[in-house]
Amino acid sequence: MGAVEPSLDQLLEERKRMRNPLVPIGAFMTAGVLTAGLVSFRRGNSQLGQKLMRARVVVQGATVALMVGTAVYYGQHPWNKKPDSSV
């Protein structure tokens, strides 16, 4: 019985997670703060809701900054190739 080989999509998805391990965490944090803010608005605590909405913007901005930072890093160093020694 042969082992099942992973598809190209699975390999690319795994590589993305290795390159951007903090982006999914930032996305979940953004969703969590957003949910908490909406719940506090619903319960009538508008001051806490405003603070949480501001916190959401900060967390969302940090997540976008991580995405841009890793895109710039891997744009300059694609696939971490070794320098060409023949030059």
KAPESUL-V445371 format. One record per run of one state. SS is the DSSP state (@ for helix, = for strand, . for the rest). FROM is the first residue (numbers start at 1). TO is the last residue. Records with the same first field share a line. If there is no record, write none. Layout:
SS = FROM-TO + FROM-TO
//
This chain:
. = 1-7 + 20-20 + 43-45 + 77-77 + 81-87
@ = 8-19 + 21-42 + 46-76 + 78-80
//
